[in-house]
Amino acid sequence: MKGKTVIVTGGSAGIGLHTAGDLVKRGARVILACRNLEKAGRVAGQLNKEASQGGEVVVRLLDTSDLTSVRAFAKEILDTEKHIHVLVNNAGIVEPPQKVITKDGLEMTMATNYFGHFLLTNLLLERLKQSAPSRVVNVSSLLHSRNSSLNLDSINFEKEAYTRSGPYERSKLCIVLFNLELARRLEGSGVTANSLHPGIVKTDIFVPYISIYKTIFVIYFFLWGKDANLGAQTHIYLAVSEEVEGVSGRYFGDCKQVKPAKLARDKDLARRLWDVSEKAVKLRPEEKFY
């Protein structure tokens, strides 16, 4: 990865941190896109001590729940970075326990996990194409399969009951569908897009699920859950492996292609979700590069 520029959203903790740490050791210039600059700064300092082959870590402000922040981050990147070789859309939350609507009118978890990354990817597409061959890595979850349907008229739970786990599970389904349609739109561009599930990983993001599913989840979490380093391996694989050069629109787990849930393979639903998402983030004509 020497000479390559990589953006990792949510790269100051958990799986994102271990992904960034691995890539900087391979010589990459890694941009940690994080909302907590103080924490990210401490992390970057440590990672730079471990860097090799000319790799370095820099920190930039990004809150994926805030579309203004996403646009400001993208502008800064486009103004300062000549190349983007890998975009890892990793940032995510499970909470809050009660429904929260952002200033953009989006449900908080959907905004953080999905809509922010949808907008960010679109804003950076032209630079990704200019840097081809390049890759987009979209982080989903096994829990995407818990969705039996997706009501696009109630994407932010406008017409449905809000549950604590529902937004997270929906956001991860949307990521797989987004990836499917993104790959279709990027055919022939030299930019690939793949999604993944890291498995059940022992990071803070899953703490809320312990209270939701209680005993069963606790047993599974502590007996079979991966540590963050192991959980990051599929991220790293999709970012660097020659085995996936040219592979696009696929879903991976444990560094191999696997089949996502049937709903996540619905190409028509993926197209319609894209249209709904463009309206939700108010994607402007000058922001469309597909």
QUIUR-V995431 format. One record per residue. N is the residue number from 1. RES is the residue in three letters. SS is DSSP state (h for helix, s for strand, l for the rest). OMEGA is omega in whole degrees, 0 to 359 (NA if undefined). D_FIRST is the distance of its C-alpha to the first C-alpha in whole Angstrom. Layout:
N|RES|SS|OMEGA|D_FIRST / N|RES|SS|OMEGA|D_FIRST
This chain:
1|MET|l|180|0 / 2|LYS|l|180|4 / 3|GLY|l|180|6 / 4|LYS|l|177|5 / 5|THR|s|184|8 / 6|VAL|s|173|9 / 7|ILE|s|176|13 / 8|VAL|s|176|14 / 9|THR|s|183|18 / 10|GLY|l|187|20 / 11|GLY|l|184|17 / 12|SER|l|181|20 / 13|ALA|l|172|21 / 14|GLY|h|184|21 / 15|ILE|h|180|19 / 16|GLY|h|178|17 / 17|LEU|h|181|17 / 18|HIS|h|174|16 / 19|THR|h|179|13 / 20|ALA|h|181|12 / 21|GLY|h|179|12 / 22|ASP|h|185|10 / 23|LEU|h|180|7 / 24|VAL|h|176|8 / 25|LYS|h|178|9 / 26|ARG|l|176|5 / 27|GLY|l|183|5 / 28|ALA|l|166|5 / 29|ARG|s|186|8 / 30|VAL|s|177|10 / 31|ILE|s|175|14 / 32|LEU|s|181|16 / 33|ALA|s|191|19 / 34|CYS|s|179|22 / 35|ARG|l|179|26 / 36|ASN|l|186|26 / 37|LEU|h|180|25 / 38|GLU|h|178|27 / 39|LYS|h|181|25 / 40|ALA|h|178|22 / 41|GLY|h|178|22 / 42|ARG|h|179|23 / 43|VAL|h|180|20 / 44|ALA|h|178|18 / 45|GLY|h|179|20 / 46|GLN|h|181|19 / 47|LEU|h|179|16 / 48|ASN|h|175|15 / 49|LYS|h|183|17 / 50|GLU|h|184|15 / 51|ALA|l|177|12 / 52|SER|l|178|11 / 53|GLN|l|178|9 / 54|GLY|l|180|10 / 55|GLY|l|177|9 / 56|GLU|s|178|11 / 57|VAL|s|174|13 / 58|VAL|s|184|16 / 59|VAL|s|175|19 / 60|ARG|s|182|20 / 61|LEU|s|175|23 / 62|LEU|l|171|24 / 63|ASP|l|185|26 / 64|THR|l|177|26 / 65|SER|l|186|30 / 66|ASP|l|184|31 / 67|LEU|h|175|30 / 68|THR|h|177|31 / 69|SER|h|179|28 / 70|VAL|h|181|26 / 71|ARG|h|179|27 / 72|ALA|h|178|27 / 73|PHE|h|181|23 / 74|ALA|h|179|22 / 75|LYS|h|179|24 / 76|GLU|h|180|23 / 77|ILE|h|181|19 / 78|LEU|h|179|20 / 79|ASP|h|189|22 / 80|THR|h|184|20 / 81|GLU|l|180|16 / 82|LYS|l|183|16 / 83|HIS|l|167|13 / 84|ILE|l|183|12 / 85|HIS|l|179|9 / 86|VAL|s|172|10 / 87|LEU|s|179|13 / 88|VAL|s|180|14 / 89|ASN|s|191|18 / 90|ASN|l|187|19 / 91|ALA|l|179|22 / 92|GLY|l|175|25 / 93|ILE|l|172|29 / 94|VAL|l|181|32 / 95|GLU|l|16|34 / 96|PRO|l|181|37 / 97|PRO|l|175|40 / 98|GLN|l|181|42 / 99|LYS|l|177|41 / 100|VAL|l|178|39 / 101|ILE|s|180|39 / 102|THR|l|179|37 / 103|LYS|l|177|38 / 104|ASP|l|179|37 / 105|GLY|l|182|39 / 106|LEU|l|174|36 / 107|GLU|s|191|36 / 108|MET|h|182|34 / 109|THR|h|177|32 / 110|MET|h|180|32 / 111|ALA|h|184|31 / 112|THR|h|188|28 / 113|ASN|h|188|27 / 114|TYR|h|188|27 / 115|PHE|h|178|29 / 116|GLY|h|179|26 / 117|HIS|h|175|23 / 118|PHE|h|180|25 / 119|LEU|h|182|26 / 120|LEU|h|181|23 / 121|THR|h|179|21 / 122|ASN|h|182|24 / 123|LEU|h|183|23 / 124|LEU|h|186|20 / 125|LEU|h|182|20 / 126|GLU|h|180|21 / 127|ARG|h|176|18 / 128|LEU|h|178|16 / 129|LYS|h|179|18 / 130|GLN|h|182|17 / 131|SER|l|185|14 / 132|ALA|l|4|14 / 133|PRO|l|181|13 / 134|SER|s|188|12 / 135|ARG|s|170|13 / 136|VAL|s|180|15 / 137|VAL|s|184|15 / 138|ASN|s|186|19 / 139|VAL|s|178|20 / 140|SER|l|182|24 / 141|SER|l|172|26 / 142|LEU|h|184|29 / 143|LEU|h|174|31 / 144|HIS|h|184|31 / 145|SER|h|179|33 / 146|ARG|h|178|36 / 147|ASN|l|177|37 / 148|SER|l|179|40 / 149|SER|l|177|40 / 150|LEU|l|180|38 / 151|ASN|l|183|41 / 152|LEU|h|176|39 / 153|ASP|h|180|42 / 154|SER|h|188|42 / 155|ILE|l|178|38 / 156|ASN|l|178|38 / 157|PHE|l|178|41 / 158|GLU|l|186|44 / 159|LYS|l|184|46 / 160|GLU|l|176|45 / 161|ALA|l|180|45 / 162|TYR|l|174|43 / 163|THR|l|185|41 / 164|ARG|l|182|39 / 165|SER|l|186|37 / 166|GLY|h|181|37 / 167|PRO|h|179|35 / 168|TYR|h|181|32 / 169|GLU|h|178|33 / 170|ARG|h|181|33 / 171|SER|h|182|30 / 172|LYS|h|171|28 / 173|LEU|h|180|30 / 174|CYS|h|179|29 / 175|ILE|h|179|26 / 176|VAL|h|179|26 / 177|LEU|h|176|28 / 178|PHE|h|180|26 / 179|ASN|h|180|23 / 180|LEU|h|181|26 / 181|GLU|h|177|27 / 182|LEU|h|180|24 / 183|ALA|h|178|23 / 184|ARG|h|182|26 / 185|ARG|h|182|26 / 186|LEU|l|181|23 / 187|GLU|l|178|24 / 188|GLY|l|184|23 / 189|SER|l|186|21 / 190|GLY|l|177|17 / 191|VAL|s|178|16 / 192|THR|s|179|17 / 193|ALA|s|178|18 / 194|ASN|s|178|18 / 195|SER|s|184|20 / 196|LEU|s|165|21 / 197|HIS|s|181|23 / 198|PRO|l|186|22 / 199|GLY|l|175|25 / 200|ILE|l|187|28 / 201|VAL|s|182|26 / 202|LYS|l|175|27 / 203|THR|l|185|26 / 204|ASP|h|185|29 / 205|ILE|h|183|28 / 206|PHE|h|179|31 / 207|VAL|h|179|33 / 208|PRO|h|181|36 / 209|TYR|h|178|36 / 210|ILE|h|179|37 / 211|SER|h|181|40 / 212|ILE|h|184|40 / 213|TYR|h|170|40 / 214|LYS|h|194|42 / 215|THR|h|184|42 / 216|ILE|h|181|41 / 217|PHE|h|181|37 / 218|VAL|h|180|38 / 219|ILE|h|181|38 / 220|TYR|h|183|35 / 221|PHE|h|186|33 / 222|PHE|h|180|34 / 223|LEU|h|187|34 / 224|TRP|h|180|32 / 225|GLY|l|178|29 / 226|LYS|s|169|26 / 227|ASP|l|187|24 / 228|ALA|h|180|21 / 229|ASN|h|178|19 / 230|LEU|h|179|20 / 231|GLY|h|182|20 / 232|ALA|l|189|17 / 233|GLN|h|179|16 / 234|THR|h|172|16 / 235|HIS|h|184|14 / 236|ILE|h|179|11 / 237|TYR|h|181|12 / 238|LEU|h|179|13 / 239|ALA|h|191|9 / 240|VAL|h|191|7 / 241|SER|l|175|10 / 242|GLU|h|181|11 / 243|GLU|h|181|15 / 244|VAL|h|175|15 / 245|GLU|l|180|14 / 246|GLY|l|178|17 / 247|VAL|l|184|18 / 248|SER|l|178|20 / 249|GLY|l|184|22 / 250|ARG|l|182|22 / 251|TYR|s|188|23 / 252|PHE|s|170|21 / 253|GLY|s|182|22 / 254|ASP|l|175|21 / 255|CYS|l|174|18 / 256|LYS|s|179|21 / 257|GLN|s|174|23 / 258|VAL|l|182|26 / 259|LYS|l|176|29 / 260|PRO|l|179|29 / 261|ALA|l|182|32 / 262|LYS|h|181|35 / 263|LEU|h|182|35 / 264|ALA|h|178|31 / 265|ARG|h|183|31 / 266|ASP|l|185|34 / 267|LYS|h|178|33 / 268|ASP|h|177|36 / 269|LEU|h|179|35 / 270|ALA|h|178|32 / 271|ARG|h|181|33 / 272|ARG|h|176|36 / 273|LEU|h|179|34 / 274|TRP|h|181|31 / 275|ASP|h|178|35 / 276|VAL|h|182|36 / 277|SER|h|177|32 / 278|GLU|h|180|33 / 279|LYS|h|183|36 / 280|ALA|h|181|35 / 281|VAL|l|180|32 / 282|LYS|l|180|35 / 283|LEU|l|185|32 / 284|ARG|l|180|33 / 285|PRO|h|181|34 / 286|GLU|h|179|31 / 287|GLU|h|183|29 / 288|LYS|l|182|28 / 289|PHE|l|180|26 / 290|TYR|l|NA|26
